[in-house]
Amino acid sequence: MTGAAPPGSAEDTISSVLSSFHEEAARGVSSRSEFEALKGRYLGREKGLVTALFARMRDIPAAERASYGARANAAKREVEEGI
């Protein structure tokens, strides 16, 4: 893939979640409650941004699902390691 992902594309969504996470993580957290809020915002079971990436898989064309899933899993690992 060359260049930036088209706005609204699956790749753009994954990149946006990762970019947002890196910005928030770089600011750091100063308390346990801030840590839990950051963790919940990205990895929460129902409303987490990473969780939403997987929920979106049903909207991805079947031919693109495997590569999207691999990128979403890589993003999840990156967030988990960052937390």
C-alpha positions as CSV (number, residue, x, y, z in Angstrom):
1,M,0.0,0.0,0.0
2,T,1.4,3.4,-0.9
3,G,0.4,6.8,0.4
4,A,-2.2,7.5,3.1
5,A,-5.3,5.5,3.5
6,P,-8.5,7.1,2.1
7,P,-10.5,8.9,4.8
8,G,-13.2,6.6,6.3
9,S,-11.4,3.5,5.1
10,A,-10.7,0.5,7.4
11,E,-7.0,1.3,7.5
12,D,-7.7,4.9,8.3
13,T,-9.9,3.9,11.2
14,I,-7.1,1.6,12.6
15,S,-4.5,4.3,12.1
16,S,-6.7,6.9,13.8
17,V,-7.2,4.7,16.9
18,L,-3.5,4.0,17.2
19,S,-2.6,7.7,16.7
20,S,-5.1,8.7,19.3
21,F,-3.8,6.1,21.7
22,H,-0.1,7.2,21.2
23,E,-1.1,10.8,21.9
24,E,-2.9,10.0,25.1
25,A,-0.2,7.5,26.3
26,A,2.5,10.1,25.6
27,R,0.8,12.5,28.0
28,G,0.9,9.9,30.7
29,V,-1.3,9.2,33.6
30,S,-0.9,10.4,37.1
31,S,-3.3,8.2,39.0
32,R,-4.8,4.7,39.0
33,S,-8.2,6.2,37.9
34,E,-6.6,7.9,34.9
35,F,-4.9,4.6,34.0
36,E,-8.2,2.7,34.3
37,A,-10.0,5.3,32.1
38,L,-7.3,5.1,29.4
39,K,-7.5,1.3,29.5
40,G,-11.3,1.3,29.3
41,R,-11.4,3.9,26.5
42,Y,-9.3,1.6,24.3
43,L,-9.8,-2.0,25.5
44,G,-13.2,-1.8,27.2
45,R,-15.5,-4.7,26.4
46,E,-18.4,-2.7,25.2
47,K,-17.3,0.8,24.3
48,G,-13.6,0.4,23.8
49,L,-12.1,1.9,20.6
50,V,-10.1,-1.3,19.8
51,T,-13.2,-3.4,20.6
52,A,-15.1,-1.3,18.1
53,L,-12.5,-2.2,15.4
54,F,-13.5,-5.8,15.7
55,A,-17.2,-5.0,15.8
56,R,-16.7,-3.2,12.5
57,M,-15.5,-6.4,10.8
58,R,-19.1,-7.4,9.9
59,D,-19.2,-4.3,7.6
60,I,-15.9,-5.1,5.9
61,P,-16.2,-6.9,2.5
62,A,-15.3,-10.6,2.9
63,A,-12.3,-10.4,0.6
64,E,-10.7,-7.7,2.9
65,R,-11.7,-9.3,6.3
66,A,-8.6,-11.4,6.8
67,S,-6.2,-8.5,6.3
68,Y,-8.3,-6.1,8.3
69,G,-8.5,-8.6,11.1
70,A,-4.7,-9.0,11.1
71,R,-4.3,-5.2,11.3
72,A,-6.9,-4.9,14.0
73,N,-5.1,-7.7,16.0
74,A,-1.8,-5.9,15.6
75,A,-3.3,-2.7,16.8
76,K,-4.8,-4.4,19.8
77,R,-1.4,-5.9,20.7
78,E,0.2,-2.5,20.3
79,V,-2.3,-0.9,22.7
80,E,-2.1,-3.7,25.2
81,E,1.7,-3.4,25.2
82,G,1.5,0.3,25.6
83,I,-0.8,0.1,28.6
